[in-house]
Amino acid sequence: MDSKDKNRKMENNIREEYISKRFRDRLKTPNNQSAQVEWSEKEEWGGESAPKPNVRSTHNVMTPGMGSPSSSPGVGNMKVKLLQSDAGGGADDELVDPQDTLKAKCGQSKKCAELAEILSECNDRVNAKEKTRETCEQELFDFVECVADCVAQNLFKLLK
């Protein structure tokens, strides 16, 4: 019994070391993230005799509906789905973050533009003085809060 327990512990330790090494390797090399392949835990533990997967240019995307680990029956069966990128993609195919575009639009809205003007006046006043304790902290917070509220109201309307 002791030898079986020792063998199991040793196998588990080897597995944990292997997993942590692979995790550290992926963290060290962010360029390899674009050349990952679809895999499952069974394929991962296939050993050297397992067929080598084809490496394709991909983007990591977790599939919707994967749920939390508690909702899935077996974490070992979980697959990470990857979307394949186009080989001929150009600059017009690049995705734009809707939050960035909303921030620009909201910053130009009437209410936020007034707060931006107040912030600008305060900034000019403070920069004109050589020695002052005055800051424009509250004006900055007001402007940022205005933009954040506007973005929060409209952001999810843009998501598909």
Steps between C-alpha positions, in 0.01 A plus 500: 500500500779742587673454165173564311435814703855620439464435126171693489647791692803504272278493188288784640811703581635446150166605350486813715858593409422447132187716516672780692799491261271530197312783668824688578624443144182652359533801729862555396428491128200716410582465130413131518142589588430564133625153405308281742289202398170358613561233764328301765643346814494154344715617209729685740581182693539290185876494548759475228306237307204737457461658157650847476236772451513743210594850609279772352478874552220553751350729759409369844126520562311323773177361360182650638308260717808327635372607839678482827698192602223406741246487216708268283506130582870452435768759467710242315254500211508877466628621166640839426357612170712713276397719213715484194612834365493591132832478320407791272361733766576865451486814706125538440440163670643620831253513786436830674413505867151652526590641841771719347266641236230561762747683724581737215131558419399541863785743564351724231143482632353827633520414871848348486629774269400760761690306767799469265496878452492554879793257534693680228442841665614362836807345340592829332451689828719256695773494235508882491603516866853414604433397858154370580338222692191505284431189296233415247434163655126548555450637147683201359289258704180672385601475133612137525181406685287668233676309222483171693125539564434572133711203388334266752153592372584438134774235494286187498282631219803467270589142591372223277 
